[in-house]
Amino acid sequence: MSKVLHTAFTAIVLLGSFICPGQDKRAQYPALLTNSYFGVDLGYIDYRFSQKQLEPGFTSSSIHIPHAAVRVLFGHQFNKYLSAELSYMRPVAFVEYRNVNGSNEYEVGMNVAGLSLKPQLPISKNVSLNAEAGIALITRGGFIVVDRPGVKDASYAGLLLGAGLKYQLNSNWELSLNSLWASSSDKLKQPASFFASAGFNYVMRPLAKETVERNADTGHVFPKHSIGIAFTTGGLGYGINNFVSKDAHIFWGGAARVKRGFSINYRSNLFHTRKVFSLDWGAGAGWWKSGNETFYTLSIYPAFRFTFTRTKPLDLYFDYSFAGPSFISRSTIDGKDMGGKFTFQDFMGIGILAGKKRNLEAGVRIAHYSNGNIFPQNNGVMIPLTFGLGYTWNKN
């Protein structure tokens, strides 16, 4: 394990040194993000779940199909005629099979992850028509009755087709009406999905020269690089994890719970505003001990930092990261199926930067690993309070 962590640490530092440019251009969006966009669609989903999805020997008195759904998007506009897009869609509440074989109710989870091209046809200064075509990873999480599957898990690659109308409010904000279809699978007894929605996109256009100059001449420290170590303990309980996941609904929990752990992380700043917001990329490695298992993780991730208090001795910030692609060394932890060894890392926490040049960093956070339901099983890992110390620097 020590060799794994040492190798990971060395790779992280070398990768950071390679990626970071010699000139500080952090007051402008990085080239990879310029003309990229993120968006949210809310709408109505319809899929014809019925008795057909039940395995032989099972019946249900009724099937409840909620229709509210959400789709989140991240894409890039190559020009005014073509974009590429990653998307993730799921219902707000899952399909429910009621009174199965005269007993309980069971949920069937569904989500669609997509990669698509979107050609666009402007029809006026602010209005355009668009089409969408691509591939979809369609995943269904079934249920077990005693020791038999009532509805089987399913995962398959399918076709994603769509069309929409977009209205450009200004250079950054767009409103849209959209329709989307994801293909069925007769072999897996999965119906097609149809989604009609309204939403918005925010496009990261290059910032004006005056804005860039104002952001660059900030007078505040946004560290270019940081390296840190952290120690995790379940000795203080999981109350914060449970509160933010079950009560506040701003984070995620996990069926498997880590009792202790150690992690190392490197971060590099990509962009910052004048005072509050900064966007980093990071890479990290962790060693974890749950109830009965020892495992490790390797991650890369985006990190969003909001420095909400700046004083002479220190700055206080809030950190949030989600959907960091990760490798997890075990696919089953304490008897809980993680769905595979590919997963995502999420974390949230608070911290301080101290010292004249803000070279010293300390913080506390919680974290989570799960696959975002792109695989049928997704029990997730809960990482409790993690205390970290780090060093930051501004030279390349």
N, C-alpha and C positions, 0 to 999 in steps of 0.2 A: 504493500500500500504506500509506503514512504517513497518508493521509486516512482509510482504513478503520480503522486502529488508533486514530487520534485520535477518530473518531466513536464507536467502541466504548467507549473509555475514558470519554468524557463520558456515554454512555448508562448505563454500569455504575454510575457514581457517583450520577447522578440517580435511577436505579432504587432503589439502596440507600437514599438519603435518603427516598424516597417510601414504601418498604415498612416501614421501621423505626419503631415507635411511639415517642411521646415519653416514655412511662413505662416503666421497666424492669420487665418481667414475666418475665424469662428464667428464674426459678427454678421456674416452672410450665410444663407443656407448652403450646406455642402452640395456639391454637384449631383450626388446621387439622389438627393431629396428635392432639388429644384424642379418645379413643374410636376412633382408628385402630389398625391392627394389622399386624404382619408375621408370616409363618409359613413353615415348610418342611414339605413332604410327601415321603416316600420310599416307593417302591413298585415295582410290576410294570407294565410297559408292553407292550402287544401290538398289533402291526400286521402285516398279511398281505403282507409284501414277498415277491415271487416273480419268476419269469421274465417276468411281464407288464410289469414296469417297465423291462425292457431294450428298447432300440431294435432295429428289424429288423437282422438280421445279427450279433447278439450272443447268446451263450449263456454260462451259468455252470454249473460242475459242482456247486456247492452254495452256499447262502446262509446265513450265520450271523447270527442275530437275537438280540443281547443284550437282556435284559428289565429290567435295573435302570434306574430313572429317578428324577429329582428334579424337584420343582415348587416354586418360590418364589413367595410371595404378598405383596401389600400391599393392604390394604383399609380400609374405614371402616364402622363400625357406626352407622347412623342411629338405630336403636332396637333393642329385643330381637327384633324381627320381620324386619328388613331390613338387608342390608349390600351394598356395592358393592366389587368386587375387580378388581385387575390381577394377572395371573399370567404366569409363564414356565415352561414345562416342556420338558425335553429328556432323552434317554437318557444314561446314564453313558458308554456306548460305542456307536458307530454301527453300523448294519447293514453287513455285509461280503459283497460278491459275490466268490466265490473262483474262481480258475482261469477268468477271463473269456476266452473264445476260446482256451483252452489256455495262457494266459500268466499275468498277474499278478492280485493281489487289489486290490479297490477298495472304498472306503467311501462310503456314502450317508448324509449328515447329515440330521437331522430335529429340528424343534422347533416348539412351539406357544405363541404368545403370546395371552393372552385378556383380554377385558374383559367382566365379567358381573355380574349381580344375583343375590343369594343370599337368598331368603326363608327364614325360620326359624320353626319351631314348637316352643316349649318343651313337653316332656312330663313334666318333673319339675323340681325346684329346680335340679339340676345337669346334666340331660340334655336335649338338643334334637335334632330332626331338621331337616335343611336340604336345599334343592334349589338348583340352579344353572343359569342360562341366560344365554347371551351370544353374542358374536361372537369368532371366533378368526382369527388370522393364522397360517396353517400354511405352513411353509417346508421345502423339501427341497433339499439341495445334492447334485447328481449328480456324475458323473465323466466325464472325457475319456479315450478310448483312442486314442493317437497324435493324430489331429486330428478325431476324431468323437466325439460324445457317446454313451457307453454307456447311462447313465441321465441324462435331462435334468433341469436345475434346474426347480423349480416353486415358485410362491408364490400363494396364493389366500386369500380370505376365506371362512370356513366357520362352521358352527354348533358351539357348545360347550354340552353338557348334562351335568349331574351331580347327585349326591345324596350325602348323608353323615349321619354321626352324630357329635355333639359332646358332650364331657364337660368341664364347667367345674371346674377344680381349685380356683381362687380367683378373685378379681376381675380378675387379670391373665393367668393362664395357662389355656389350653384345649388339650385333646387331641382328636384327631379321627380318624375312619375315613371314607374318601372313595372315590367312584368317579367317573370322568370319561370322556366320549366326545367326540371331535372328528371332524367329518364328512369323508367321502372326496371325491375328485374324479375322476369317470370320464374326463373330458376330459384331465386331466393324468396319468392312470394312478397316482393316489395312493390308497392304502388308508386306511380309517378307523383311528383310534387309540383304544385303550381303556387307561385307567390306573386301577389300584386301589392305594390308598396308606393309610399311617398318618402322622400328623404332629402338629405343635403350632402354636399361635398365641400371640403375646404381645400383649396389648391395653394400650394406653397410656391408662389411666384417669386422671382428674384426681388429682394428688397431694394428700395430706392437708395441711391448713393448717400443721401442725407441721413437715412435711418442707419445704414451701415456705419457711417462715421460716428454717429451718436452712440451706437452700441459698442464700437471699438474703444471710444474714449470714455469709458464708463467710470473709471476711478474705483471700481470694485473688483475684487479678485474672483475669477472663475478658473480654478486650477485646470491646467491642460491635462495632467496625468495624476493618477493616484494608485497606490498599491496598499493593500491592507490584509489583515488576518482577522478572523472572527471565531468566536466560541459560542456554541449553542447548548442550551440546557433546558430540559423539561422540568427541572426541579422547582421552578416557579409556577408551574401549571400551564394550562392551555386556555386560560380565560380570555386573553386578548384575541387569540385566533378564533375562538368560538363567537365572541362578540362581533367582530368585523365580518364574519362569514354568515352567521345565523341571525343576528339582530340588525346590524347596520347594512348588510348585503353589499359591502364595498370590496370584499376580498373573498377568498376561497378557503375551505377547510381541507379535509383529507381523512380517509379511513385509516391509513397507517400513520402512526405518530412517532416522530423522532424523539429519542430521550436525550441524546447528546450528539455533538458534532464539531467539526473543525473545517474551516473553509478559507481559501485565499482568493482575492479578486484584484483584477487590474481594470481601471476605467480611464477613458480618454474623452475629453470634451470635444464635441463636434460643432456645437452652435450655442450661442447665448444671446439673450436680450440685454438691455441696459443694466437691469438690477436684479430681477427676480428669477426668470426662467432659464434653464439650461438643459440641453440634450446631450447625453453621453452614450457611447457604446461601451460595453464591458465584456469581460471574459472571466470565468471563474471555475474553480474545482472545489469539491466538497467531499468530506468523509463523514458518514453518518452511522449512528447506531440506534436502531428502533428497539422494540421489545425483544425480538429473537433474531434479528438479522443485522448484518453489517453490509453497507453498500456505499458506492461513491457516485458522484455526478460530475459531468463536464458541461459547461454552458457558455453560450454567448448571448448577449441580451442588450436591448435598449434600456436606458434609464432616464427618467424625467425628474428633474430636481427643481424645487421651488424654494428659493431662499427668501423666507418671509420676514426675517429680522436680521439687520446688520448693525452691529455696534463696534466700538473701537477694539475691545478685546476679542470678540468672536462673532461669527455668523451662525444663525440657526436655520436649518433647512428641513424640508419634507421630501422624501424619496419615494418614487413609485415606478415599478417595472412590471411588464407583463409580456407573455408569449415569447420568452427567450428560448430558442431551440436548444435542447439538452439531450445528453446521453445519460441514462440511468443504468447501473450495472446489474440490477435485478428487476425482472418483470413480475415477480411475486414477492411481496413483503408482508411478513406476519400473516400469511394466508390470504392476503388481499391482492387481487389481480390488477396490475397496473396497466394492462393492455399491450405491453411491449416495452422495449428498451429506448424508444424515442419518446420524449416527453417535452413539456415546456416548463420553464421556471418563471415564477412571479414572486415579487417581494414588495414590501412597503415598510417605511420606518422614518425615524427622525435622526438628525445628527448635528454636529457642530464642526466648524472649521475655526481653528484658533491660531494665534501667533501673528506677528506683524505681516508676514507674507502668506498667512493661512496655510502653513505647511503641515500642521497637526490636525488630524481628523479623528473623531470618535462618534459612534452611533449605536443605535439599537434598532432591530428590525425583526419582522417575522417573514416567513417564506412559504412557498407551496410548489409542489410539482404535480402536474397532471397532463394528460395528452389532449385536453380540450374536446374530448369525445370524438376525435377523428378515428379512434378504434372503439369497438363495441364495449369493451371493459375500460373503466376509467375511475378507479377508486381514489387515486391521488394520495400524496404524502403531505402531512402537516409538519412544518418546521416551526418550533416555538421560539421564544425570545433568544435572539442572537446578538451578542455584544462584540463590537468591532473596534479596532484601532488601525489607523493608517497614516501614511505619509504622502503629501502631495507636492508636485513641483510644476514649474511653468516653462522650463527649457526643454527643447527637443533633444 
